[in-house]
């Protein structure tokens, strides 16, 4: 294991500077992991294309990236809309001439019981977390085919492998991303041998300002008991940008989680018992049978939705 770590460190040392003048397109770039990847990429000499819905936040990130020496293109986009994603990719090519990395990162976090998940919120989550990534892939791959090179990185989550109570819908969207990315990797790298690399990012919960807007987490009411590992966005970003320089098919910034994934695969029943102790996102009213149904006005509790592009 020591030799493996030493070899990776040597690879990274040789790869320093490999990102200079490369074009990195980042969705969900206004906050969290997306913002951190934008700044880390710019610091290493990349030219970055920043996309998100919040224009003011994008401009702030763009200014930070420019102060680090990066060349920046700001392109507001809602990844739930295919035409906007296509315009994003087209703008990147028109401005910089190529796309080296497409980082499909925009997403949303959602807590609710599977039984009571509101249909409208669930569909919105699917549009953003699943379709937004798929649109990004489908827009970027033709460009990369013509180039003969490129790198697709899709943000999934450890929760795509191991889900927790009351995160079932969210975990389902992340499992889709990992499965889709695995198939895409096989198709582009091994069947067709296109020269396009494909990676998936599996962060654990990542600390961002978005948590500040979820009152129940701060107050300790309905919300995540943050007993599981929590990472800083900058730490995750270094892992992502390292993988841009030295290819890795699976980017797992918190490596100890591999042991939990293996334990879950080997002993699923024991693991499920353990996971309810690690993190239980349970509202007090979820046990009430007074109200039932999937509509907001009938739901026994209000789900927590964390909008943005950070977290696992």
C-alpha positions as CSV (number, residue, x, y, z in Angstrom):
1,X,0.0,0.0,0.0
2,X,2.9,2.3,0.8
3,X,4.4,1.6,-2.6
4,X,1.1,2.4,-4.3
5,X,0.8,5.7,-2.5
6,X,4.4,6.6,-3.3
7,X,3.8,5.7,-7.0
8,X,0.7,8.0,-7.1
9,X,2.6,10.8,-5.5
10,X,5.3,10.4,-8.1
11,X,2.7,10.4,-10.9
12,X,1.2,13.6,-9.5
13,X,4.6,15.3,-9.3
14,X,5.3,14.5,-12.9
15,X,1.8,15.6,-14.0
16,X,2.1,19.1,-12.4
17,X,1.5,21.6,-15.1
18,X,-0.5,19.1,-17.2
19,X,-3.6,21.1,-16.8
20,X,-2.1,24.3,-18.1
21,X,-4.2,25.9,-20.9
22,X,-6.6,22.9,-20.8
23,X,-10.3,23.9,-21.0
24,X,-12.4,22.7,-18.1
25,X,-16.2,23.1,-18.2
26,X,-17.9,23.0,-14.8
27,X,-21.6,22.8,-14.1
28,X,-22.8,23.8,-10.6
29,X,-19.8,26.1,-10.5
30,X,-21.4,28.7,-8.3
31,X,-20.8,27.0,-4.9
32,X,-19.5,24.0,-3.1
33,X,-17.5,21.4,-5.0
34,X,-18.0,23.1,-8.3
35,X,-16.6,26.4,-7.1
36,X,-13.7,24.6,-5.4
37,X,-12.8,22.7,-8.6
38,X,-13.0,25.9,-10.6
39,X,-10.5,27.6,-8.3
40,X,-8.2,24.6,-8.1
41,X,-8.3,24.2,-11.9
42,X,-7.5,27.9,-12.4
43,X,-4.7,27.8,-9.9
44,X,-3.1,25.0,-12.0
45,X,-3.3,27.0,-15.2
46,X,-6.6,25.7,-16.7
47,X,-9.0,27.8,-18.7
48,X,-12.4,27.4,-17.0
49,X,-16.0,27.7,-18.2
50,X,-18.4,28.3,-15.3
51,X,-22.0,27.3,-15.5
52,X,-24.9,27.5,-12.9
53,X,-28.2,29.2,-12.5
54,X,-27.0,31.9,-10.0
55,X,-25.4,34.5,-12.2
56,X,-24.2,36.7,-9.3
57,X,-22.5,33.8,-7.6
58,X,-20.9,32.7,-10.8
59,X,-19.4,36.2,-11.3
60,X,-17.9,36.1,-7.8
61,X,-16.3,32.7,-8.5
62,X,-15.1,34.0,-11.9
63,X,-13.4,36.9,-10.2
64,X,-11.7,34.6,-7.6
65,X,-10.5,32.3,-10.5
66,X,-9.1,35.3,-12.4
67,X,-7.2,36.4,-9.3
68,X,-5.5,33.0,-9.4
69,X,-4.4,33.6,-12.9
70,X,-7.2,31.7,-14.7
71,X,-8.9,32.6,-17.9
72,X,-12.6,32.4,-17.3
73,X,-15.8,32.2,-19.4
74,X,-19.1,32.6,-17.5
75,X,-22.1,30.9,-19.1
76,X,-25.3,30.8,-17.0
77,X,-27.2,27.6,-17.6
78,X,-29.9,25.5,-16.1
79,X,-28.8,21.9,-16.8
80,X,-32.4,20.6,-16.5
81,X,-32.9,22.2,-20.0
82,X,-31.1,20.3,-22.7
83,X,-30.9,23.3,-25.1
84,X,-29.1,25.3,-22.4
85,X,-26.5,22.6,-21.9
86,X,-26.0,22.4,-25.6
87,X,-25.4,26.2,-25.7
88,X,-23.0,25.9,-22.9
89,X,-20.8,23.4,-24.7
90,X,-21.1,25.3,-28.0
91,X,-20.0,28.5,-26.2
92,X,-17.0,26.8,-24.6
93,X,-15.9,25.5,-28.0
94,X,-16.5,28.8,-29.8
95,X,-14.5,30.7,-27.1
96,X,-11.7,28.4,-26.4
97,X,-11.6,26.1,-29.4
98,X,-11.9,22.8,-27.5
99,X,-13.1,21.1,-24.3
100,X,-10.6,19.0,-22.4
101,X,-12.7,18.2,-19.3
102,X,-16.5,18.2,-18.9
103,X,-17.3,18.1,-15.1
104,X,-21.0,17.4,-14.7
105,X,-21.4,18.4,-11.2
106,X,-24.7,20.3,-10.7
107,X,-27.0,18.6,-8.3
108,X,-29.4,18.8,-5.4
109,X,-29.7,17.1,-2.0
110,X,-33.1,15.9,-0.8
111,X,-34.3,14.3,2.5
112,X,-37.6,12.6,2.8
113,X,-39.0,9.1,3.4
114,X,-39.4,7.0,0.3
115,X,-43.0,6.4,1.3
116,X,-43.9,10.1,1.5
117,X,-41.6,11.6,-1.1
118,X,-43.5,14.4,-2.9
119,X,-43.9,13.6,-6.6
120,X,-43.1,17.1,-7.8
121,X,-39.9,17.4,-5.8
122,X,-38.9,13.9,-6.8
123,X,-39.3,14.7,-10.5
124,X,-37.3,18.0,-10.1
125,X,-34.5,16.0,-8.4
126,X,-34.5,13.5,-11.3
127,X,-34.4,16.3,-13.8
128,X,-31.4,18.0,-12.1
129,X,-29.4,15.1,-10.7
130,X,-30.0,12.6,-13.5
131,X,-31.0,14.3,-16.7
132,X,-28.7,17.3,-16.1
133,X,-25.7,14.9,-16.1
134,X,-27.0,12.9,-19.1
135,X,-27.5,16.1,-21.1
136,X,-23.9,17.2,-20.2
137,X,-22.5,13.9,-21.4
138,X,-24.6,13.9,-24.6
139,X,-23.5,17.5,-25.5
140,X,-19.8,17.0,-24.7
141,X,-19.1,13.6,-26.2
142,X,-19.6,14.5,-29.9
143,X,-17.2,17.4,-29.5
144,X,-14.6,15.1,-27.8
145,X,-15.1,12.5,-30.6
146,X,-14.2,15.1,-33.2
147,X,-11.2,16.2,-31.1
148,X,-10.0,12.7,-30.5
149,X,-9.6,13.4,-26.8
150,X,-11.4,14.6,-23.7
151,X,-12.4,13.6,-20.2
152,X,-15.9,13.3,-18.7
153,X,-16.2,13.5,-14.9
154,X,-19.6,13.0,-13.4
155,X,-20.4,13.7,-9.7
156,X,-22.2,10.8,-8.1
157,X,-21.9,10.1,-4.3
158,X,-20.9,7.5,-1.9
159,X,-24.7,7.4,-1.3
160,X,-25.0,5.9,-4.7
161,X,-23.3,2.9,-3.3
162,X,-24.5,3.0,0.3
163,X,-27.7,4.8,1.1
164,X,-28.9,6.1,4.5
165,X,-32.4,6.3,6.0
166,X,-34.5,9.0,4.4
167,X,-32.2,9.6,1.5
168,X,-33.6,6.9,-0.7
169,X,-34.7,9.2,-3.6
170,X,-31.5,11.1,-3.6
171,X,-29.4,8.0,-3.4
172,X,-31.3,6.5,-6.3
173,X,-30.4,9.5,-8.5
174,X,-26.7,9.0,-7.6
175,X,-26.8,5.3,-8.2
176,X,-28.1,6.1,-11.7
177,X,-25.1,8.4,-12.3
178,X,-22.6,5.8,-11.3
179,X,-24.2,3.1,-13.4
180,X,-24.5,5.3,-16.4
181,X,-20.9,6.5,-16.0
182,X,-19.6,2.9,-15.8
183,X,-21.4,2.0,-19.0
184,X,-20.2,5.2,-20.7
185,X,-16.6,4.3,-19.7
186,X,-16.9,0.9,-21.2
187,X,-18.4,2.2,-24.4
188,X,-16.0,5.1,-25.0
189,X,-12.7,3.6,-23.6
190,X,-12.9,-0.1,-24.2
191,X,-15.4,-0.9,-26.9
192,X,-14.9,2.1,-29.2
193,X,-11.5,3.3,-28.0
194,X,-12.3,6.9,-28.7
195,X,-9.6,8.5,-26.7
196,X,-12.2,9.9,-24.3
197,X,-11.6,9.2,-20.6
198,X,-14.5,8.8,-18.2
199,X,-14.5,9.1,-14.4
200,X,-17.0,9.2,-11.6
201,X,-16.6,11.3,-8.4
202,X,-17.9,9.7,-5.1
203,X,-17.6,12.2,-2.3
204,X,-18.9,11.7,1.2
205,X,-20.9,14.6,2.7
206,X,-19.1,17.8,1.9
207,X,-19.3,20.9,4.1
208,X,-20.5,23.9,2.2
209,X,-22.4,27.2,2.8
210,X,-25.6,25.4,1.6
211,X,-25.9,23.7,5.0
212,X,-26.2,27.1,6.6
213,X,-29.6,27.5,4.8
214,X,-31.0,24.3,6.2
215,X,-32.3,25.5,9.6
216,X,-33.1,22.1,11.0
217,X,-29.5,20.9,10.6
218,X,-28.3,23.8,12.7
219,X,-31.0,23.5,15.2
220,X,-30.9,19.7,15.5
221,X,-34.5,19.1,14.5
222,X,-35.4,17.1,11.4
223,X,-32.1,16.7,9.6
224,X,-28.8,15.0,9.3
225,X,-27.0,14.0,12.4
226,X,-23.6,14.7,10.9
227,X,-21.8,11.8,12.5
228,X,-20.5,10.4,9.3
229,X,-17.3,11.8,7.7
230,X,-17.6,15.4,6.5
231,X,-15.1,16.8,4.0
232,X,-14.2,20.3,2.9
233,X,-14.9,21.2,-0.7
234,X,-11.3,22.3,-1.3
235,X,-10.1,18.8,-0.3
236,X,-12.5,17.1,-2.7
237,X,-11.5,19.5,-5.4
238,X,-7.9,18.6,-5.1
239,X,-8.8,15.0,-5.7
240,X,-10.9,15.9,-8.8
241,X,-8.2,18.0,-10.3
242,X,-5.5,15.5,-9.6
243,X,-7.6,13.0,-11.6
244,X,-7.7,15.4,-14.5
245,X,-3.9,15.4,-14.5
246,X,-3.4,11.7,-13.7
247,X,-6.4,9.6,-14.8
248,X,-8.5,7.7,-12.3
249,X,-11.7,6.0,-13.2
250,X,-13.2,6.4,-9.7
251,X,-12.4,9.5,-7.7
252,X,-12.9,8.6,-4.0
253,X,-11.5,11.5,-1.9
254,X,-12.3,9.8,1.4
255,X,-10.4,6.5,0.9
256,X,-11.4,4.9,4.3
257,X,-15.0,4.7,3.0
258,X,-13.8,1.8,0.8
259,X,-13.8,-0.4,3.9
260,X,-17.4,0.5,4.6
261,X,-18.4,-0.2,1.0
262,X,-16.8,-3.6,1.2
263,X,-18.4,-4.3,4.5
264,X,-21.8,-3.4,3.1
265,X,-21.3,-5.7,0.1
266,X,-20.3,-8.6,2.3
267,X,-22.6,-8.1,5.3
268,X,-25.6,-6.0,4.1
269,X,-27.9,-6.7,7.0
270,X,-25.2,-5.8,9.6
271,X,-24.2,-2.8,7.6
272,X,-27.8,-1.5,7.4
273,X,-28.1,-1.7,11.2
274,X,-24.8,0.2,11.5
275,X,-25.8,2.9,9.0
276,X,-28.9,3.8,11.0
277,X,-26.5,4.7,13.9
278,X,-24.1,6.6,11.7
279,X,-26.7,8.9,10.3
280,X,-30.4,9.0,10.9
281,X,-32.2,11.8,9.0
282,X,-35.5,11.3,10.9
283,X,-38.2,13.8,11.6
284,X,-40.1,13.2,14.9
285,X,-43.3,13.3,13.0
286,X,-42.4,10.5,10.6
287,X,-43.7,7.9,13.0
288,X,-47.1,9.6,13.1
289,X,-49.9,7.9,11.2
290,X,-52.3,10.8,11.5
291,X,-51.5,12.0,7.9
292,X,-50.4,10.0,4.9
293,X,-49.9,10.7,1.2
294,X,-47.4,11.9,-1.3
295,X,-48.8,15.5,-1.6
296,X,-47.2,18.3,0.3
297,X,-50.4,19.2,2.1
298,X,-50.9,15.6,3.2
299,X,-47.3,14.7,4.0
300,X,-46.5,14.1,7.8
301,X,-43.4,16.2,7.5
302,X,-41.7,18.7,5.3
303,X,-38.8,17.3,3.4
304,X,-35.5,19.1,3.4
305,X,-34.2,20.1,0.0
306,X,-30.7,21.5,-0.3
307,X,-30.3,23.2,-3.7
308,X,-26.9,23.6,-5.2
309,X,-23.9,21.7,-6.3
310,X,-22.2,20.5,-3.2
311,X,-22.3,17.6,-0.9
312,X,-22.5,13.9,-1.5
